[in-house]
Every structure is written in C-alpha cells, then in structure tokens.
Amino acid sequence: MMELNLNCDLGEKSNHYNGHNDEELLKIVNTANIACGYHAGNKEIINKTIKIAKFNKVSIGAHPGFKDKKNFGRKKLILSKLEIFKLVVEQLEIISEISKKINYPLTHVKPHGALNNMACEDFQIANTIGKAIKKFNKDLIYMVLPLTQMHTAAEMLNLKYACEIFADRNYNDKGLLIDRSHPKALIKNSKEAIENISLMIEKKAIRTISGKFLKTDIDSVCIHGDGNKAVQISKIIKKGLIRKGIEFLPLNKLSKFN
C-alpha cells in the first residue's frame, strides 16, 4: 500500500481570507502548515489552529512568509541572506513557543507564497531557509517542491525533506508552479483535480500544462485552504485516492521519516 500525506495551508485569516474553511479542513487533511503572523494570522489564530489540529491528530508545521500582510506574502521582496534567515527563525520562534504551551510539537517547515516561489528558483534563498531550519531544529522536515533549488538545498544540507505537489495548481515545463496571474494557474474543478493528482501519483511525476511528465518522488499533496472549493476538493481527492489503495498519514508518520 502506498503512503501519502495530504497537507493544507491554514491559520491564514487576514484581509484576504476569513479562515472559514479551516475547521472543516482539519477534519480531512493529515498535516497543517500554519501561518506565523507575518503574511497572515496572529498568535491567537495560531493557538486556536494548533488546538484543533491536536484534537484531530493532524501534524503541524510552520508556514513562514514575507512580512507583508497587505499582499498576503505573495509579492516578491528582495532581502539579504541574513534578513531571510532572521525572517524564518523569528516565525519559527513564534509558532514554536505556542506549540510548546499546547504540548503539540512542530514537525516541519513549509515556506509560503512568494518566498516559496523564489526559493524554488534561487539556490541562495532555498539554502538560507534550510540553514535557518537546521539551526532552529535539525529534526524538522523541510517541505520542498521537487526538482527545484529547494530540493537541491535540502539534500546538500542533509535535512529531512518531503516532496510536495499541488492538487489545485498547474505546472510549467520546468516543474515550477504557473504564476497565479495566468488564467490556467488554478485548477478549480474537483473532477479535474482528482484526475490530475491520480495521474501524477500513478506515474510518480509532475504533470505539466503541456502534457509532459517530470519524474520525482511524491510524499505530500497540498490543497490551498483559502479556495472556495477547498473542502469539497479535499474530500473528493482523499476519498478517490483511498479507493486506489493509498494510505494517508501525518507527515512525520511516513515511513521515510521513521
């Protein structure tokens, strides 16, 4: 039986998203990437999200982004390596302090939005994020987009890492996510999403918008929590893949980490 993880970006209540899907999604997904208050959310929301995750036995991780609530962390910012290192560590400290009080430890780190996209293409950014994770806690899993500079950095730093693909996004021929400004960036149809993800898992490859398949390991599938159909798509994907014999587990419970 193949193992897989279903993750979701949560705790992102802001002017851009009201967080209405979070509680329902935490009953479906195995892993929550929780905003640390810089691009979205705050300490109160982090606290609430971790408590619900713990109740549902959902593993939790930090979802650090640029300190830019106005643009939801989706605008590229040019920072030095030192500034990026500090940015990541500060957010890890915020969420870690809250998780310790709840007695529910962090398992991983997944960068958010523009920071994540920039790290895919820029080794220095990917490596700096990895170094920040390693300095903070070498046992945390670095969630990366496969076949990118993040993947390379995680391997070079000898960090535990998980390869993540997106159920509701399209890829270009380099294996990178198509920019959200593109009309076909998002997959909004749940039937199309389940067909897309099933093919990628079956072929162990990223499917590009042009129809190519790029071979890679796949450990986790991401659903964006702020999508209008996020709950519906998550349920359909999980149900459809369970029927295909896939076992869903929290990220830190996957065999590769044990």
C-alpha positions in Angstrom: 0.0 0.0 0.0 1.4 3.4 -1.0 1.6 6.1 1.7 0.7 9.7 1.1 0.2 12.9 3.1 -2.4 15.5 2.5 -1.4 19.0 3.7 -3.1 22.3 3.8 -2.0 25.9 4.4 -4.1 27.1 7.4 -4.4 29.8 10.1 -4.3 32.4 7.3 -7.1 34.6 8.5 -6.5 38.1 7.1 -8.0 40.9 5.0 -7.6 38.5 2.0 -9.2 35.4 3.6 -11.6 34.9 6.5 -10.5 31.5 7.5 -13.9 29.9 7.1 -12.6 26.6 5.8 -10.0 25.9 8.5 -12.0 23.8 11.0 -13.6 21.6 8.3 -10.2 21.1 6.5 -8.6 20.0 9.8 -11.1 17.1 9.9 -9.9 15.9 6.4 -6.1 16.7 6.0 -3.2 15.0 7.7 -0.9 18.0 8.1 -1.4 21.7 8.7 1.1 24.4 7.6 0.2 27.2 9.9 0.8 30.9 9.2 3.1 32.5 11.7 1.6 36.0 11.8 3.8 37.7 9.2 1.9 37.2 6.0 -1.4 36.3 7.7 -2.8 35.2 11.1 -1.7 36.1 14.6 -0.8 34.4 17.9 -4.5 33.9 18.8 -5.2 32.2 15.5 -2.0 30.1 15.7 -3.1 28.9 19.2 -6.6 28.0 18.0 -5.4 26.2 14.9 -2.9 24.1 16.8 -5.5 23.1 19.4 -7.9 21.9 16.6 -5.0 20.2 14.8 -4.1 18.3 18.0 -7.7 17.2 18.6 -7.8 15.8 15.0 -4.3 14.3 15.3 -3.1 16.4 12.4 0.7 17.1 12.3 1.6 20.8 12.4 4.3 22.9 10.8 5.4 26.5 10.4 4.3 28.3 7.2 6.7 31.3 7.2 6.3 34.1 4.6 7.3 37.6 3.9 6.3 40.2 6.5 3.7 41.7 4.1 0.0 41.2 5.2 -1.1 43.8 2.6 -0.1 41.4 -0.2 -0.7 38.2 1.7 3.0 37.3 1.3 2.5 36.8 -2.4 4.6 39.8 -3.6 8.4 39.2 -4.2 10.6 41.1 -1.8 14.3 41.4 -2.2 16.1 40.6 1.1 19.6 39.7 2.0 20.5 36.2 3.2 20.8 37.5 6.7 17.3 39.1 6.5 15.8 35.9 5.1 17.5 33.8 7.8 16.1 36.1 10.5 12.7 36.2 8.9 12.4 32.4 9.1 13.8 32.0 12.6 11.6 34.7 14.0 8.5 32.9 12.7 9.7 29.6 13.9 10.1 31.0 17.4 6.6 32.5 17.4 4.9 29.2 16.5 7.2 27.0 18.5 6.5 28.9 21.7 2.7 28.4 21.2 3.1 24.8 20.2 5.1 24.0 23.3 2.4 25.5 25.6 -0.1 23.3 23.9 2.3 20.3 24.1 2.0 19.6 20.4 5.4 19.8 18.6 6.2 21.1 15.2 7.1 18.5 12.6 8.1 20.6 9.6 8.5 23.9 7.8 6.9 24.9 4.5 7.7 28.4 3.2 4.7 30.5 1.9 3.8 32.3 -1.3 6.5 34.5 -2.9 9.2 33.2 -0.5 8.5 29.7 -1.6 8.4 30.5 -5.3 11.6 32.5 -5.1 13.3 29.6 -3.2 12.3 27.2 -6.0 14.5 29.2 -8.5 17.2 30.7 -6.3 19.6 28.3 -4.5 20.8 31.0 -2.1 17.3 31.7 -0.8 16.4 27.9 -0.6 19.7 27.2 1.2 19.3 30.1 3.6 15.8 28.9 4.6 17.3 25.4 5.0 20.1 26.7 7.2 17.5 28.6 9.4 15.5 25.4 9.8 18.7 23.4 10.7 19.9 26.0 13.2 16.4 26.1 14.9 15.8 22.3 14.9 17.7 19.9 12.7 14.9 17.3 13.1 12.3 19.5 11.4 11.2 18.3 7.9 11.8 20.8 5.1 8.8 20.7 2.8 10.0 21.4 -0.8 8.8 21.5 -4.3 10.6 18.6 -6.1 13.1 19.2 -8.9 13.7 22.8 -7.7 16.6 24.6 -5.8 14.7 23.8 -2.6 15.1 20.1 -3.3 18.8 20.6 -4.0 19.4 22.7 -0.9 17.6 20.2 1.4 19.8 17.3 0.1 23.0 19.4 0.4 22.2 20.4 4.0 21.3 16.8 4.8 17.9 17.8 6.1 14.9 15.6 6.2 12.7 16.7 3.4 9.3 16.0 1.9 8.4 16.4 -1.8 5.1 18.2 -2.2 2.9 18.5 -5.3 -0.3 20.7 -5.6 -3.7 19.3 -6.5 -5.2 22.6 -7.4 -2.3 24.2 -9.4 -0.8 23.8 -12.9 2.9 23.4 -13.6 5.2 24.7 -16.4 7.7 22.5 -18.3 10.4 23.3 -15.7 8.2 21.8 -13.0 7.5 25.2 -11.4 4.1 26.4 -10.5 2.5 28.7 -13.1 2.1 32.2 -11.9 -1.3 33.0 -10.3 -1.8 35.8 -12.9 -2.1 33.1 -15.6 -5.7 32.2 -16.5 -4.9 28.5 -16.1 -2.8 28.7 -12.9 -5.5 27.3 -10.7 -7.5 24.0 -11.1 -11.0 24.9 -9.9 -12.8 21.8 -11.0 -12.7 19.0 -8.4 -13.0 16.2 -11.0 -10.1 17.7 -13.0 -8.1 18.0 -9.7 -8.6 14.3 -8.8 -7.7 13.2 -12.3 -4.6 15.3 -12.3 -3.3 14.2 -8.9 -4.1 10.5 -9.6 -2.0 10.6 -12.8 0.9 12.3 -11.0 0.9 9.7 -8.2 0.5 6.8 -10.6 3.4 8.0 -12.8 5.4 9.3 -9.9 5.9 12.5 -11.8 4.8 16.2 -12.1 2.3 16.7 -14.9 3.0 19.9 -16.8 0.4 22.0 -18.5 1.8 21.0 -21.9 1.2 17.3 -21.0 4.8 16.3 -20.1 5.6 14.2 -17.0 8.7 15.0 -14.9 9.8 12.1 -12.7 10.0 12.8 -9.0 9.3 11.4 -5.5 5.9 12.5 -4.2 5.4 12.5 -0.4 2.6 15.0 0.1 -0.3 16.6 -1.8 -1.2 20.2 -1.0 -4.7 21.8 -1.0 -4.9 25.6 -0.7 -7.2 26.3 2.3 -8.5 29.6 1.0 -10.0 28.2 -2.2 -13.8 28.4 -2.5 -14.0 24.6 -3.1 -11.1 23.6 -0.8 -13.2 21.4 1.5 -15.0 19.8 -1.4 -11.8 19.1 -3.4 -10.0 17.8 -0.3 -12.8 15.3 0.4 -13.0 14.1 -3.2 -9.2 13.7 -3.5 -8.8 11.8 -0.3 -11.8 9.5 -1.0 -10.7 8.9 -4.6 -7.1 8.1 -3.6 -8.2 5.8 -0.7 -10.2 3.8 -3.2 -7.0 3.4 -5.2 -5.3 1.8 -2.2 -3.4 4.8 -0.8 -3.0 5.2 3.0 -3.0 8.7 4.3 -0.7 9.6 7.2 0.6 12.7 9.1 3.8 13.9 7.6 6.1 12.8 10.4 4.5 9.3 10.4 5.5 8.5 6.8 7.9 5.5 6.6 10.7 7.6 5.1 11.0 9.6 8.4 10.8 6.6 10.7 
